[in-house]
Amino acid sequence: MTKSGGRLVRYMQDDNEARWATDEEIIGSQNVLQIDIENDNCNGCGIPIISDGRKIYVDNGDTHTMIVGATGSKKTRLIGMPTIGSIIMAGESFVTTDPKGELFQKTAPLASAKGYDIFVLNLRNLAQSGRWNPLALPYQLYHGGEREKAVSILNDLISVLVQPQIENTRDNYFAYHGSNLFLANALVFLETASPEEANLKNFAEFCAKESTAEMIEEIRKYCADGSIAAINYSGELTNKTAQNTFGNIASCMMLMLSPFIMNKSLCQVLSENCIDMGDIGKTKTAIYIIVPDEKTTLHFLATLFVKQVYESLIDFADRQEDKKLHIRVNLVLDEFANIPKIQDIGTMLTASRSRNMRFYLLVQGLRQIQSRYGENDAHTIMGNCSNLIYLYSRELELLKEISELCGKRMKPDNRGEFREIPLIAVTELQQLKKERGEALMMLSRNKPYVTELPDIDDYAFGAYPQILQNDSPLPEITRYSIDNVIAEIKKGERPLLFLEETGEKQFFVETKRNTDIFDW
């Protein structure tokens, strides 16, 4: 482009003030693609930008999207459901959190008709849930020789379980030490349990049994020096002389495990694994995480599931020559800020794009994200979402930010003098027409655009019979006991635990001091 004085001419034009994008400009954007769902002509997918329910212009790029709308603004029906519908028509995989199960009801029949592998983690009705064992992935990694990754997954589990205690107290001393004790016990458990025994119910019972200083000291004797478990146990045993202190640490650990002690049906659902998360990036897969919207007791499992999916997909992508998933995976997280905090979400958003993953975050407002993630992280999350879709809010801070992002234009007053006014004012942002499906779209590298979107019932995805969720009997849990392992160690039939970690052949000697070992 012609330059003048070192500047591009188009940046010197008088008509370059803030304005709305035209239909032609949006349609001509680099990542905007027209798909025809009625004729099954869908070689791409994404958020609907311009739609009549049949021909849809979607953002097919690798851009993350945040959809903002207060309760009742129809963000799920106008954006969430049609986006998933387009994903299915394009044959891409997706994982979605699903308050009330409405996304499943509306889109799963289409996914079934299109030949998808469908998995439903139903935390609203456990009797109809697919089976997922949160310990299956770390167990597989641990016994596959990838112990650092296994510890990382365990730390994700610990972070999710301890989060309520951290949020409800200013002093995190006991939460920190309880987490250390949790990790030591988890490593002992993974080392000694069989695949059938390695579940959270058995682990919780193991921790309950080993929750006194005396029992911890007993277990410590059978761990090789230098192992993570031995180090963590030794660190917590320094508190054994102060019974109240150690008791509070143990209580903190057991509080983290309380859901798996009190809820038998939940333990049964989480006792076996019917999903290989790495397959989501290889074959077209639809995953629904149905979470109750009226209570948050089990929402932590949604967070943990999403984090394990992400870790599995990153690991699979990094093993490929081009460092990408075979099939793009879309994470549609409805009520994103209502589920517990996803650790490192900012890094996840950054790293996922190059691996063929996209995030769609549906939230009620900025204040909700700030409450969950803190002010700085909330702005980081929004900043990593190049697309911002706005439907309705009464949050003044958010409205001001959107108004400023849309820019300002010059307008003549009654005297013919020009003054600067917002392209769209805060008051106007509160007046978008819900009944017409009006949405303000700030798409990556485009001028702001207001569109009208049809309701999900007006889309021509086709009518398909409802599919049934899993209703097979919940499995019985294989019980675990460490007593046999300890007996073998005492007899010299088995070395101390974690020998591969320390690189030594250490055997327990009953006649020496409790923590003594010698090289065989």
C-alpha positions as CSV (number, residue, x, y, z in Angstrom):
1,M,0.0,0.0,0.0
2,T,1.2,3.5,-0.8
3,K,2.9,5.2,2.1
4,S,3.2,8.9,3.0
5,G,5.8,10.1,5.5
6,G,6.3,6.6,6.8
7,R,2.5,6.0,7.4
8,L,0.0,3.9,5.5
9,V,-2.5,6.1,3.6
10,R,-5.5,4.3,5.1
11,Y,-4.5,5.4,8.5
12,M,-4.6,9.1,7.4
13,Q,-8.1,9.0,5.9
14,D,-10.7,11.3,7.6
15,D,-13.4,8.6,7.4
16,N,-11.5,6.1,9.5
17,E,-13.5,6.9,12.6
18,A,-15.3,4.1,14.6
19,R,-18.2,2.5,12.7
20,W,-20.1,-0.7,12.5
21,A,-18.9,-3.4,10.2
22,T,-21.1,-4.1,7.1
23,D,-22.4,-7.6,6.2
24,E,-20.1,-7.6,3.3
25,E,-17.0,-6.9,5.5
26,I,-18.0,-9.7,7.9
27,I,-18.7,-12.2,5.1
28,G,-15.4,-11.4,3.5
29,S,-13.4,-11.9,6.6
30,Q,-10.6,-14.4,6.4
31,N,-12.0,-17.0,8.8
32,V,-15.7,-16.6,8.1
33,L,-17.2,-19.5,6.2
34,Q,-20.6,-20.1,4.8
35,I,-22.1,-23.6,5.6
36,D,-25.4,-25.0,4.4
37,I,-26.7,-27.4,7.1
38,E,-29.9,-28.2,5.2
39,N,-27.8,-29.7,2.3
40,D,-25.2,-31.1,4.7
41,N,-22.5,-29.0,3.1
42,C,-20.4,-28.2,6.2
43,N,-16.7,-28.1,5.7
44,G,-16.2,-25.9,8.8
45,C,-17.9,-24.8,11.9
46,G,-18.0,-22.3,14.7
47,I,-20.1,-19.6,16.3
48,P,-23.0,-18.4,14.1
49,I,-22.5,-14.8,12.9
50,I,-25.1,-14.4,10.2
51,S,-27.8,-17.1,10.1
52,D,-31.3,-17.9,8.8
53,G,-31.2,-21.4,10.4
54,R,-30.1,-23.0,7.1
55,K,-27.3,-21.1,5.6
56,I,-25.0,-19.9,8.3
57,Y,-21.8,-17.8,8.3
58,V,-19.6,-19.1,11.0
59,D,-16.1,-18.3,12.4
60,N,-14.1,-21.3,11.3
61,G,-10.7,-20.0,12.6
62,D,-8.7,-21.2,15.6
63,T,-9.9,-18.3,17.7
64,H,-11.2,-18.7,21.3
65,T,-14.6,-17.1,22.0
66,M,-16.2,-15.6,25.1
67,I,-20.0,-15.3,25.1
68,V,-21.4,-12.9,27.7
69,G,-25.1,-12.8,28.7
70,A,-26.9,-12.5,32.0
71,T,-29.3,-15.3,33.0
72,G,-32.2,-15.4,30.6
73,S,-30.4,-13.8,27.7
74,K,-30.6,-17.0,25.6
75,K,-26.8,-17.3,25.2
76,T,-27.1,-21.1,25.1
77,R,-30.0,-21.2,22.6
78,L,-28.7,-18.4,20.3
79,I,-25.0,-19.3,20.4
80,G,-24.1,-22.5,22.4
81,M,-26.5,-25.0,20.8
82,P,-26.2,-23.8,17.2
83,T,-22.4,-23.8,17.6
84,I,-22.5,-27.4,18.7
85,G,-24.9,-28.3,15.9
86,S,-22.4,-26.8,13.3
87,I,-19.5,-28.7,15.0
88,I,-21.5,-32.0,14.6
89,M,-22.3,-31.3,10.9
90,A,-18.6,-30.6,10.3
91,G,-17.5,-33.9,12.0
92,E,-15.3,-32.3,14.7
93,S,-15.1,-33.4,18.3
94,F,-16.4,-31.5,21.3
95,V,-16.6,-31.5,25.0
96,T,-19.4,-29.4,26.7
97,T,-20.5,-28.6,30.2
98,D,-24.3,-28.9,30.2
99,P,-26.3,-27.4,33.0
100,K,-29.8,-29.0,33.1
101,G,-28.9,-31.5,30.3
102,E,-30.5,-29.2,27.6
103,L,-27.5,-29.4,25.3
104,F,-27.7,-33.2,25.4
105,Q,-31.4,-33.2,24.7
106,K,-31.1,-30.8,21.7
107,T,-27.9,-32.0,20.1
108,A,-27.1,-35.6,21.0
109,P,-29.7,-37.1,18.6
110,L,-28.0,-35.3,15.8
111,A,-24.6,-36.5,17.0
112,S,-25.9,-40.0,17.1
113,A,-27.3,-39.8,13.6
114,K,-23.9,-38.5,12.3
115,G,-22.1,-41.5,13.8
116,Y,-20.4,-39.9,16.8
117,D,-19.0,-41.7,19.8
118,I,-21.1,-40.2,22.6
119,F,-20.1,-40.1,26.3
120,V,-22.2,-38.6,29.0
121,L,-20.9,-37.8,32.5
122,N,-24.3,-37.2,34.2
123,L,-23.7,-35.6,37.6
124,R,-27.4,-34.8,37.8
125,N,-28.6,-38.4,37.5
126,L,-25.8,-40.7,38.4
127,A,-27.8,-43.8,37.5
128,Q,-27.7,-42.6,33.9
129,S,-24.0,-41.6,33.8
130,G,-21.2,-43.1,31.8
131,R,-18.3,-44.4,33.9
132,W,-15.2,-42.3,34.4
133,N,-12.4,-43.1,36.9
134,P,-10.4,-39.9,37.8
135,L,-7.5,-42.1,38.9
136,A,-7.3,-44.1,35.7
137,L,-5.2,-41.5,33.8
138,P,-2.6,-41.0,36.6
139,Y,-2.5,-44.7,37.2
140,Q,-1.9,-45.4,33.6
141,L,0.8,-42.8,33.4
142,Y,2.4,-43.9,36.7
143,H,2.7,-47.6,35.6
144,G,3.6,-46.6,32.1
145,G,6.8,-45.0,33.3
146,E,5.6,-41.4,33.1
147,R,5.6,-40.7,36.8
148,E,6.2,-36.9,36.5
149,K,3.0,-36.6,34.4
150,A,1.2,-38.8,36.9
151,V,2.2,-36.5,39.7
152,S,1.1,-33.5,37.7
153,I,-2.4,-35.1,37.2
154,L,-2.6,-35.9,40.9
155,N,-1.8,-32.3,41.7
156,D,-4.6,-31.2,39.5
157,L,-6.9,-33.4,41.4
158,I,-5.6,-32.0,44.7
159,S,-6.0,-28.4,43.5
160,V,-9.6,-29.0,42.7
161,L,-10.5,-30.8,45.9
162,V,-8.7,-28.4,48.2
163,Q,-10.1,-25.3,46.5
164,P,-13.2,-24.8,48.7
165,Q,-11.0,-24.8,51.8
166,I,-8.6,-22.2,50.3
167,E,-11.5,-20.0,49.3
168,N,-13.1,-20.2,52.8
169,T,-10.1,-19.4,54.9
170,R,-7.4,-16.8,55.1
171,D,-4.9,-19.2,56.5
172,N,-4.0,-22.0,54.1
173,Y,-1.5,-23.7,56.4
174,F,-3.6,-26.8,57.0
175,A,-4.7,-26.9,53.3
176,Y,-1.1,-26.9,52.2
177,H,0.0,-29.6,54.5
178,G,-3.2,-31.6,54.0
179,S,-2.4,-31.6,50.2
180,N,1.1,-32.9,50.9
181,L,-0.2,-35.7,52.9
182,F,-2.8,-36.4,50.2
183,L,-0.1,-36.7,47.6
184,A,2.0,-39.0,49.6
185,N,-0.9,-41.3,50.2
186,A,-2.0,-41.1,46.6
187,L,1.5,-42.3,45.4
188,V,1.5,-45.2,47.9
189,F,-2.0,-46.1,46.7
190,L,-1.1,-46.0,42.9
191,E,2.1,-48.0,43.6
192,T,0.3,-50.8,45.4
193,A,-3.3,-51.0,44.0
194,S,-4.3,-53.2,41.1
195,P,-6.0,-51.5,38.1
196,E,-9.4,-52.8,39.4
197,E,-8.7,-51.4,42.9
198,A,-7.4,-48.0,41.9
199,N,-10.5,-45.8,42.5
200,L,-11.4,-42.9,44.7
201,K,-13.6,-44.9,47.1
202,N,-10.7,-47.3,47.9
203,F,-8.3,-44.4,48.2
204,A,-10.6,-42.5,50.6
205,E,-10.9,-45.5,52.8
206,F,-7.1,-46.0,52.7
207,C,-6.6,-42.4,53.8
208,A,-9.1,-42.7,56.6
209,K,-7.2,-45.7,57.9
210,E,-3.8,-43.9,57.6
211,S,-4.9,-40.6,59.1
212,T,-3.1,-40.8,62.4
213,A,0.6,-39.9,63.0
214,E,1.3,-43.5,64.1
215,M,-0.2,-45.0,61.0
216,I,1.6,-42.5,58.8
217,E,4.9,-43.3,60.5
218,E,4.2,-47.0,59.9
219,I,3.6,-46.5,56.2
220,R,6.7,-44.3,56.0
221,K,8.9,-47.3,57.0
222,Y,8.0,-49.1,53.7
223,C,8.9,-46.2,51.4
224,A,12.3,-45.9,49.9
225,D,14.3,-42.9,51.1
226,G,14.4,-40.0,48.6
227,S,11.0,-40.8,47.1
228,I,8.4,-38.1,46.9
229,A,6.1,-40.0,49.2
230,A,8.8,-40.5,51.8
231,I,9.8,-36.8,51.7
232,N,6.2,-35.7,52.1
233,Y,5.5,-38.2,54.9
234,S,8.7,-37.1,56.7
235,G,7.7,-33.4,56.4
236,E,4.2,-34.0,57.9
237,L,5.6,-36.2,60.7
238,T,7.4,-33.2,62.1
239,N,4.0,-32.1,63.2
240,K,3.2,-35.3,65.1
241,T,4.3,-33.9,68.5
242,A,1.5,-31.3,68.2
243,Q,-1.5,-33.6,68.1
244,N,-3.9,-30.7,67.3
245,T,-1.7,-29.6,64.4
246,F,-1.4,-33.0,62.9
247,G,-5.1,-33.7,63.5
248,N,-6.1,-30.6,61.6
249,I,-3.8,-31.6,58.7
250,A,-5.4,-35.1,58.6
251,S,-8.9,-33.5,58.9
252,C,-8.2,-31.2,55.9
253,M,-7.1,-34.2,53.8
254,M,-10.3,-36.2,54.7
255,L,-12.5,-33.2,54.0
256,M,-11.1,-33.2,50.5
257,L,-12.2,-36.8,50.2
258,S,-15.6,-36.5,51.9
259,P,-17.7,-36.7,48.6
260,F,-16.2,-40.2,47.9
261,I,-17.0,-41.5,51.4
262,M,-20.6,-40.3,51.7
263,N,-22.0,-41.0,48.1
264,K,-22.1,-44.6,47.1
265,S,-23.6,-44.0,43.7
266,L,-20.9,-41.4,42.9
267,C,-18.2,-43.8,43.9
268,Q,-19.6,-46.5,41.7
269,V,-19.7,-44.2,38.7
270,L,-16.1,-43.2,39.3
271,S,-14.9,-46.7,40.0
272,E,-14.3,-47.8,36.4
273,N,-13.3,-46.1,33.1
274,C,-15.2,-46.3,29.9
275,I,-13.5,-43.5,28.0
276,D,-10.0,-43.0,26.5
277,M,-9.6,-39.2,26.5
278,G,-6.8,-39.4,23.8
279,D,-9.4,-40.8,21.3
280,I,-11.3,-37.5,21.4
281,G,-8.6,-36.0,19.1
282,K,-8.6,-39.1,16.8
283,T,-12.2,-39.9,16.1
284,K,-15.3,-37.7,16.2
285,T,-16.5,-37.7,19.7
286,A,-19.3,-35.9,21.6
287,I,-18.9,-35.5,25.4
288,Y,-21.5,-34.0,27.6
289,I,-20.8,-33.2,31.2
290,I,-24.3,-32.7,32.7
291,V,-24.0,-30.7,35.9
292,P,-26.9,-29.7,38.3
293,D,-27.5,-25.9,38.1
294,E,-29.3,-25.8,41.4
295,K,-26.4,-27.1,43.5
296,T,-22.6,-27.1,43.1
297,T,-21.6,-30.1,45.2
298,L,-20.3,-32.1,42.3
299,H,-19.2,-29.3,40.0
300,F,-15.5,-30.0,40.9
301,L,-15.7,-33.2,38.8
302,A,-16.6,-31.1,35.7
303,T,-13.4,-29.0,36.3
304,L,-11.3,-32.1,36.8
305,F,-12.7,-33.9,33.8
306,V,-12.0,-30.9,31.5
307,K,-8.5,-30.6,32.9
308,Q,-7.8,-34.3,32.2
309,V,-9.2,-34.0,28.7
310,Y,-6.9,-31.1,28.0
311,E,-3.8,-32.8,29.4
312,S,-4.6,-36.0,27.4
313,L,-5.1,-34.1,24.2
314,I,-1.9,-32.0,24.6
315,D,0.0,-35.2,25.3
316,F,-1.5,-36.8,22.2
317,A,-0.9,-33.8,20.0
318,D,2.7,-33.5,21.1
319,R,3.3,-37.1,20.0
320,Q,2.2,-36.3,16.4
321,E,4.7,-35.2,13.8
322,D,2.8,-31.9,13.2
323,K,2.0,-31.4,16.9
324,K,-1.7,-31.3,16.2
325,L,-4.8,-33.4,16.9
326,H,-6.1,-35.4,14.0
327,I,-9.6,-33.9,14.5
328,R,-10.2,-30.4,15.9
329,V,-11.6,-30.5,19.5
330,N,-14.0,-27.8,20.6
331,L,-14.5,-27.2,24.3
332,V,-17.8,-25.5,24.8
333,L,-17.9,-24.6,28.5
334,D,-21.4,-23.3,29.4
335,E,-21.6,-21.5,32.7
336,F,-17.8,-21.5,32.7
337,A,-17.4,-19.3,35.8
338,N,-19.9,-21.5,37.8
339,I,-17.6,-24.6,37.9
340,P,-14.6,-24.5,40.2
341,K,-11.5,-22.7,39.0
342,I,-9.6,-24.4,36.2
343,Q,-5.9,-24.1,37.1
344,D,-3.7,-22.5,34.4
345,I,-6.6,-21.7,32.2
346,G,-4.7,-18.8,30.7
347,T,-1.9,-21.1,29.6
348,M,-4.4,-23.6,28.3
349,L,-6.0,-21.0,26.1
350,T,-2.6,-20.0,24.7
351,A,-1.2,-23.5,24.2
352,S,-4.4,-25.1,22.7
353,R,-4.7,-23.1,19.5
354,S,-1.6,-24.5,17.8
355,R,-2.7,-28.1,18.8
356,N,-6.1,-27.8,17.0
357,M,-8.3,-27.0,20.0
358,R,-10.8,-24.1,20.5
359,F,-12.5,-22.9,23.6
360,Y,-16.0,-21.3,23.8
361,L,-16.6,-19.8,27.3
362,L,-20.2,-18.9,28.1
363,V,-20.4,-16.6,31.1
364,Q,-23.0,-14.4,32.8
365,G,-20.6,-11.4,33.2
366,L,-17.2,-10.1,34.1
367,R,-17.9,-9.9,37.8
368,Q,-18.6,-13.6,37.8
369,I,-15.2,-14.5,36.3
370,Q,-13.5,-12.1,38.7
371,S,-15.1,-13.8,41.6
372,R,-13.8,-17.2,40.5
373,Y,-10.4,-16.3,39.1
374,G,-9.5,-12.9,40.5
375,E,-9.4,-9.6,38.7
376,N,-6.1,-10.0,36.9
377,D,-6.7,-13.6,35.7
378,A,-10.3,-12.6,34.6
379,H,-8.9,-9.9,32.3
380,T,-6.2,-12.4,31.1
381,I,-8.9,-14.9,30.2
382,M,-11.0,-12.3,28.3
383,G,-7.8,-11.1,26.6
384,N,-7.1,-14.6,25.3
385,C,-10.5,-14.8,23.7
386,S,-10.2,-12.9,20.4
387,N,-13.9,-13.1,19.8
388,L,-16.3,-11.4,22.3
389,I,-20.1,-11.9,21.9
390,Y,-22.3,-9.8,24.0
391,L,-26.0,-10.3,24.6
392,Y,-27.0,-8.5,27.8
393,S,-25.7,-7.3,31.1
394,R,-26.3,-4.8,33.9
395,E,-22.6,-4.7,35.0
396,L,-21.4,-1.2,34.6
397,E,-17.7,-2.1,34.4
398,L,-18.3,-4.6,31.6
399,L,-20.6,-2.3,29.7
400,K,-18.1,0.6,29.9
401,E,-15.3,-1.7,28.6
402,I,-17.4,-3.0,25.7
403,S,-18.5,0.6,24.8
404,E,-14.8,1.8,24.8
405,L,-13.7,-1.2,22.8
406,C,-16.2,-0.4,20.1
407,G,-14.6,3.0,19.8
408,K,-16.0,6.6,19.3
409,R,-17.2,8.6,16.4
410,M,-17.7,12.3,15.6
411,K,-21.3,13.6,15.6
412,P,-22.5,17.2,14.9
413,D,-24.5,18.8,17.6
414,N,-27.4,21.4,17.2
415,R,-24.9,24.2,16.5
416,G,-23.1,22.2,13.8
417,E,-20.0,21.6,16.0
418,F,-18.6,18.0,16.1
419,R,-18.2,16.2,19.3
420,E,-16.9,12.7,20.2
421,I,-19.5,10.1,21.2
422,P,-19.4,6.3,21.7
423,L,-20.3,4.2,18.8
424,I,-22.6,2.5,21.2
425,A,-23.4,3.9,24.6
426,V,-23.8,2.0,27.9
427,T,-27.5,2.5,27.8
428,E,-27.8,1.2,24.3
429,L,-25.9,-2.0,25.2
430,Q,-28.7,-2.8,27.7
431,Q,-31.3,-2.4,25.0
432,L,-30.4,-5.2,22.5
433,K,-33.6,-7.0,21.5
434,K,-33.7,-10.5,23.0
435,E,-36.9,-11.4,21.0
436,R,-35.0,-10.6,17.8
437,G,-31.8,-12.5,18.9
438,E,-29.7,-9.3,18.7
439,A,-26.0,-9.9,19.6
440,L,-23.0,-7.5,19.5
441,M,-20.0,-9.3,18.0
442,M,-16.5,-8.1,18.3
443,L,-14.7,-10.6,16.1
444,S,-10.9,-10.8,15.8
445,R,-9.5,-7.9,13.7
446,N,-13.0,-6.8,12.6
447,K,-15.0,-3.7,13.4
448,P,-17.9,-4.3,15.8
449,Y,-21.0,-5.9,14.3
450,V,-24.6,-6.3,15.5
451,T,-26.4,-9.4,14.2
452,E,-29.8,-11.1,14.6
453,L,-29.6,-14.8,15.4
454,P,-32.4,-17.4,15.2
455,D,-33.4,-19.6,18.2
456,I,-32.1,-23.2,18.1
457,D,-35.6,-24.4,17.3
458,D,-35.5,-22.5,14.0
459,Y,-32.4,-24.3,12.7
460,A,-32.8,-27.1,10.0
461,F,-30.5,-29.6,11.7
462,G,-33.3,-32.2,11.2
463,A,-35.5,-34.2,13.6
464,Y,-34.0,-37.3,15.1
465,P,-35.3,-39.7,17.8
466,Q,-34.0,-39.0,21.3
467,I,-31.2,-41.3,22.5
468,L,-31.1,-43.0,25.8
469,Q,-28.4,-42.4,28.4
470,N,-26.5,-45.2,30.0
471,D,-28.8,-47.1,32.4
472,S,-26.7,-50.2,33.0
473,P,-26.3,-51.4,36.7
474,L,-23.6,-49.5,38.6
475,P,-20.6,-51.8,39.2
476,E,-19.5,-53.2,42.5
477,I,-16.2,-51.9,43.7
478,T,-13.2,-54.2,44.1
479,R,-11.9,-53.6,47.6
480,Y,-8.3,-52.7,48.3
481,S,-6.1,-53.4,51.3
482,I,-2.4,-52.6,51.7
483,D,-1.9,-55.2,54.4
484,N,-0.8,-57.9,52.0
485,V,1.8,-55.6,50.5
486,I,3.2,-54.6,53.9
487,A,3.4,-58.3,54.9
488,E,5.4,-59.1,51.7
489,I,7.8,-56.2,52.4
490,K,8.3,-57.3,56.0
491,K,9.1,-60.9,54.9
492,G,11.6,-59.6,52.3
493,E,9.5,-60.9,49.5
494,R,9.1,-57.4,48.1
495,P,11.4,-54.4,48.1
496,L,10.5,-51.1,49.6
497,L,8.1,-48.9,47.6
498,F,9.2,-46.5,44.9
499,L,12.5,-48.1,44.1
500,E,12.4,-47.0,40.5
501,E,12.2,-43.5,41.7
502,T,15.3,-43.7,43.9
503,G,17.3,-46.1,41.7
504,E,18.3,-48.3,44.6
505,K,17.4,-51.8,45.8
506,Q,16.3,-51.1,49.3
507,F,14.7,-53.7,51.6
508,F,13.0,-53.3,54.9
509,V,14.8,-54.6,58.0
510,E,12.5,-55.3,61.0
511,T,15.3,-55.5,63.5
512,K,16.7,-52.0,62.8
513,R,15.2,-48.6,63.6
514,N,11.9,-48.1,62.0
515,T,13.2,-45.8,59.2
516,D,16.5,-47.7,58.6
517,I,17.2,-49.3,55.2
518,F,20.2,-51.0,53.7
519,D,21.4,-51.8,50.2
520,W,20.8,-55.4,49.2
